[in-house]
């Protein structure tokens, strides 16, 4: 009996701006399939996006069945959001991992990743630019310090 090859699906990885569309579509599809896209859609303003809120306890015994269902829904959605966040972390290239820091929600991660992947050529180039900026700042500080020392020497000589 011939062996059948297993189809393995590799997740798109965000390593460069050109990977954004495939990566975004993969994460969006996963979020839609788990019914949590409303909680992480980056096209919705952060102030108006749907928030996952733990259900309030019922005031009487008759509402307990509904409360239990709401807790189950909350648990499923919070686990789904955690899986989406793990999927994002596992499919973002090492150079883009630093953009995940400080995001408070899946939507926040999406917004950051979209900004950085669309407008920046690569995180490595950002690091190079930052190093160049720091170097230029250090050179300017040294020039100012040198000028201050020269001014002090001139003042001392004049007085």
Residue, then its C-alpha position, 0 to 999 in steps of 0.5 A: x500500500x503506497x504511503x500518502x504524504x502528509x500535507x503540512x500547513x506552515x503558518x505565514x511568518x511576519x519577517x518583512x513588510x512584504x509578509x504583512x498581507x499573508x500574516x494578517x489574513x492568517x491571524x484574522x481568519x484564526x480570530x474569526x473562526x474562534x469568534x474573537x475578531x470583534x475583540x481584536x480588529x485593528x480597524x476599529x478605534x481602541x475606545x470603541x472596540x468590544x472588550x471581554x468583560x467577566x459577567x456580573x453575578x446574578x442577583x437571584x437564583x433564577x439567573x444562575x443558569x444564564x450566568x453559568x453560560x456567560x462564564x463558559x462563553x467568557x472562558x472560551x473567548x479568553x482562551x481563544x484570545x490567548x491562543x491568538x496572542x500565542x499564534x501572533x508571538x509564534x509567527x512574528x519573526x525575531x526582528x519584529x518581536x520587540x514590537x510586541x512589547x508593551x501592547x495591552x491587547x491583541x488589538x494593540x499588537x495588531x495596530x503596532x505590527x501594522x504600523x511597523x510592518x507597513x511604514x518601516x523597511x525592517x527593524x534592523x534598519x531602525x536599529x541602525x538608524x537609532x545607533x546613528x542618531x545616538x552616535x550623532x547625539x554623543x558627537x554633538x554633546x562632545x562638541x558642546x562640552x569642548x566649546x564650553x571648556x574653550x569658553x572657560x579657558x578664554x574667560x580665564x585668559x581674559x580676566 
